[in-house]
Amino acid sequence: MGDTEEKPCNFIKAGNVNGSTTDHSQSHEHGHTHDHSHEHSHSHEFMSDPGLWSERDKLVNRTDWKQRAFTVGIGGPVGEDWEFLVRNEALPEERMRAVETGGCPHAAIREDFSLNMEEVKDLTKAFQPDLVIIESGGDNLAANYSRELADYIIYVIDVAGGDKVPRKGGPGITQSDLLVVNKTDLAEAVMERESAMMRQGGPTIFSQAKHFVGVKEIADHILHAYREAVKN
């Protein structure tokens, strides 16, 4: 990878196409549809024992960065669908992929992540980026990325979702490498207390992304994890 302290990182994205629709069904202008209304083989209920941050799955030791770039998995109610990202020019269109899971998007980041993995490898081959970002559709607190798919895991919660969100737990909150609590201008003190209780020492950043508060700190965490992973 060369000198990672000097080389800027190129961000590309492989995102789930689901976004945050409630009926799990979408139709797209460019001529395809998919439906997630059928039953899934896993539960969306909150877990009674979501685990501790110190017990989370650790980074898989690998060196194949040229075949599969360092992959950041982002979960929580942050997703926008592929068309939105293209329309708003988040990145050049050719650097983004819409992954149609054919089922629940949460299964595609843990139980059967082959579709996402294939896109990560294709993007890496095409552009040789330093980082690939995978964005999971939906906000299932019981879901978390497989460590075989994501080298670094971020879970984002929104203060607007209510101060009880951290206490609901789930491995996304308790075992992600980094928890981001956004819109903290609404109820920061409550969220700090509840997040600290659930995270048990795991890093948490309180942000106001709309005003760029905490954004640099989030980027610093990602880049530190990237440099630590690839330095060997």
C-alpha positions as CSV (number, residue, x, y, z in Angstrom):
1,M,0.0,0.0,0.0
2,G,3.0,2.3,0.3
3,D,3.3,5.0,2.9
4,T,-0.2,5.1,4.4
5,E,0.6,8.2,6.5
6,E,1.0,10.2,3.4
7,K,-1.3,8.7,0.8
8,P,-4.8,10.0,0.7
9,C,-7.6,7.4,0.9
10,N,-10.1,7.0,-1.9
11,F,-13.6,6.2,-0.7
12,I,-16.0,4.2,-2.9
13,K,-19.2,2.7,-1.9
14,A,-21.1,-0.6,-2.3
15,G,-24.5,0.1,-0.8
16,N,-27.7,-1.9,-0.3
17,V,-30.4,-0.7,-2.6
18,N,-33.1,-1.0,0.1
19,G,-32.8,2.4,1.8
20,S,-35.3,2.7,4.6
21,T,-38.6,1.8,3.1
22,T,-41.2,0.3,5.4
23,D,-42.9,-2.2,3.1
24,H,-39.6,-3.7,1.9
25,S,-40.6,-3.2,-1.8
26,Q,-39.1,-0.8,-4.3
27,S,-39.4,0.2,-7.9
28,H,-36.6,1.9,-9.8
29,E,-36.6,4.3,-12.7
30,H,-33.9,2.3,-14.5
31,G,-36.2,-0.6,-15.1
32,H,-36.0,-3.2,-12.3
33,T,-37.9,-4.0,-9.2
34,H,-37.5,-6.2,-6.2
35,D,-39.6,-7.2,-3.2
36,H,-38.6,-8.0,0.3
37,S,-42.1,-8.8,1.6
38,H,-41.6,-12.5,1.9
39,E,-40.7,-14.2,5.2
40,H,-37.2,-14.3,6.5
41,S,-35.5,-17.2,8.3
42,H,-34.1,-14.9,11.1
43,S,-35.6,-12.7,13.8
44,H,-35.7,-8.9,13.9
45,E,-36.4,-9.0,17.7
46,F,-34.0,-7.3,20.1
47,M,-31.6,-9.7,21.7
48,S,-31.7,-10.3,25.4
49,D,-27.9,-10.6,25.5
50,P,-26.4,-8.5,22.7
51,G,-22.9,-9.1,24.0
52,L,-20.1,-6.8,25.2
53,W,-17.9,-4.5,23.2
54,S,-14.8,-6.4,24.6
55,E,-16.3,-9.7,23.3
56,R,-16.9,-8.5,19.7
57,D,-15.5,-10.4,16.8
58,K,-12.0,-9.1,16.1
59,L,-10.6,-8.1,12.7
60,V,-9.7,-11.0,10.5
61,N,-6.0,-11.1,9.8
62,R,-5.6,-10.8,6.1
63,T,-3.2,-9.3,3.5
64,D,-5.2,-9.4,0.3
65,W,-5.9,-5.7,0.2
66,K,-5.4,-5.5,-3.6
67,Q,-8.1,-8.1,-4.1
68,R,-10.5,-6.8,-1.5
69,A,-10.0,-3.2,-0.2
70,F,-10.3,-2.4,3.5
71,T,-14.1,-2.6,4.0
72,V,-16.1,-0.4,6.4
73,G,-19.6,-1.6,7.2
74,I,-22.1,1.1,8.3
75,G,-25.4,0.1,9.9
76,G,-28.4,2.0,11.4
77,P,-31.0,4.3,10.0
78,V,-28.6,6.2,7.7
79,G,-29.2,4.6,4.4
80,E,-30.4,6.1,1.2
81,D,-31.1,4.1,-1.9
82,W,-28.8,4.0,-4.9
83,E,-30.8,6.4,-7.0
84,F,-30.7,9.0,-4.3
85,L,-26.9,8.8,-4.1
86,V,-26.5,9.0,-7.8
87,R,-29.0,11.9,-8.1
88,N,-27.1,13.9,-5.5
89,E,-23.7,13.0,-6.9
90,A,-22.4,11.5,-3.6
91,L,-19.8,9.7,-5.7
92,P,-19.3,9.1,-9.4
93,E,-21.9,6.6,-10.4
94,E,-19.4,4.0,-11.6
95,R,-18.0,3.9,-8.1
96,M,-21.2,2.8,-6.5
97,R,-23.1,-0.4,-6.6
98,A,-26.7,-1.3,-5.7
99,V,-26.9,-4.7,-4.2
100,E,-30.2,-6.5,-4.6
101,T,-30.4,-9.0,-1.8
102,G,-33.5,-10.8,-2.9
103,G,-34.4,-10.9,0.8
104,C,-33.8,-9.2,4.1
105,P,-30.8,-6.7,3.8
106,H,-29.6,-7.7,7.2
107,A,-29.0,-11.3,6.2
108,A,-26.9,-10.0,3.3
109,I,-24.4,-8.5,5.8
110,R,-24.1,-11.5,8.1
111,E,-25.7,-14.8,7.3
112,D,-25.2,-14.7,3.5
113,F,-22.9,-11.8,2.5
114,S,-21.8,-13.3,-0.8
115,L,-23.5,-10.7,-2.9
116,N,-21.9,-7.8,-1.0
117,M,-18.5,-9.5,-1.0
118,E,-18.7,-10.0,-4.8
119,E,-19.3,-6.3,-5.3
120,V,-16.5,-5.3,-2.9
121,K,-14.1,-7.4,-4.9
122,D,-15.4,-6.1,-8.2
123,L,-15.0,-2.5,-7.0
124,T,-11.5,-3.2,-5.7
125,K,-10.5,-4.8,-9.0
126,A,-11.9,-1.9,-11.1
127,F,-10.6,1.1,-9.0
128,Q,-8.0,-0.2,-6.5
129,P,-9.4,2.0,-3.7
130,D,-8.0,2.1,-0.2
131,L,-11.5,1.8,1.3
132,V,-14.9,0.4,0.3
133,I,-17.9,1.4,2.3
134,I,-20.9,-0.9,2.6
135,E,-24.2,0.6,3.8
136,S,-26.9,-1.7,5.1
137,G,-30.5,-0.9,4.5
138,G,-32.8,-0.5,7.5
139,D,-32.2,0.0,11.2
140,N,-32.4,-3.5,12.7
141,L,-30.6,-3.2,16.1
142,A,-30.3,-7.0,16.2
143,A,-28.2,-7.0,13.0
144,N,-24.4,-6.7,12.8
145,Y,-21.9,-7.2,10.0
146,S,-20.0,-10.4,9.7
147,R,-16.3,-9.8,10.4
148,E,-15.5,-11.7,7.3
149,L,-17.2,-9.0,5.3
150,A,-16.4,-5.8,7.2
151,D,-13.0,-5.0,8.6
152,Y,-14.4,-2.0,10.6
153,I,-18.0,-1.7,11.7
154,I,-19.8,1.5,12.5
155,Y,-23.4,1.7,13.9
156,V,-25.3,5.0,13.7
157,I,-28.3,5.9,15.9
158,D,-30.3,9.1,15.8
159,V,-31.3,11.1,18.9
160,A,-34.6,11.7,17.1
161,G,-35.3,8.0,17.5
162,G,-35.8,8.5,21.2
163,D,-33.5,8.4,24.3
164,K,-34.3,4.7,24.9
165,V,-32.6,3.5,21.6
166,P,-29.2,2.7,23.3
167,R,-30.9,0.8,26.1
168,K,-32.7,-1.5,23.5
169,G,-29.3,-2.9,22.8
170,G,-28.5,-5.3,20.0
171,P,-25.0,-6.0,18.7
172,G,-25.1,-3.0,16.4
173,I,-25.0,-0.8,19.5
174,T,-22.9,-2.9,21.9
175,Q,-20.4,-4.6,19.6
176,S,-19.7,-2.3,16.7
177,D,-16.2,-0.9,16.5
178,L,-17.6,2.6,16.7
179,L,-21.0,3.9,17.7
180,V,-22.1,7.2,16.3
181,V,-24.9,9.1,18.0
182,N,-26.2,11.8,15.6
183,K,-28.3,14.9,16.1
184,T,-27.0,15.3,19.7
185,D,-28.2,18.9,19.8
186,L,-31.6,17.3,20.7
187,A,-30.7,15.3,23.8
188,E,-27.0,14.8,24.3
189,A,-26.8,14.3,28.0
190,V,-29.3,11.4,28.0
191,M,-27.7,9.7,25.1
192,E,-24.2,10.0,26.6
193,R,-25.4,8.2,29.8
194,E,-27.3,5.5,28.0
195,S,-24.6,4.9,25.4
196,A,-21.8,4.6,28.1
197,M,-23.9,2.0,29.9
198,M,-24.4,-0.2,26.9
199,R,-21.0,0.2,25.3
200,Q,-18.9,-0.7,28.4
201,G,-15.8,1.2,27.2
202,G,-16.4,1.0,23.5
203,P,-15.7,4.2,21.6
204,T,-18.7,6.5,20.9
205,I,-18.8,9.7,19.0
206,F,-21.6,12.3,19.5
207,S,-22.2,14.1,16.3
208,Q,-24.3,16.7,14.5
209,A,-23.4,15.7,10.9
210,K,-25.6,18.5,9.4
211,H,-23.3,21.0,11.1
212,F,-20.1,18.9,10.6
213,V,-19.7,18.3,14.3
214,G,-17.9,15.1,15.0
215,V,-17.3,14.3,11.3
216,K,-13.6,14.7,11.5
217,E,-13.4,12.5,14.6
218,I,-15.4,9.7,12.8
219,A,-13.0,9.9,9.8
220,D,-10.0,9.8,12.1
221,H,-11.3,6.5,13.7
222,I,-11.8,4.9,10.3
223,L,-8.3,6.0,9.0
224,H,-6.6,4.8,12.2
225,A,-8.3,1.4,11.9
226,Y,-7.3,1.2,8.2
227,R,-3.7,2.1,8.8
228,E,-3.4,-0.4,11.7
229,A,-4.8,-3.1,9.5
230,V,-2.7,-2.6,6.4
231,K,0.6,-1.7,8.0
232,N,1.7,-5.3,8.1
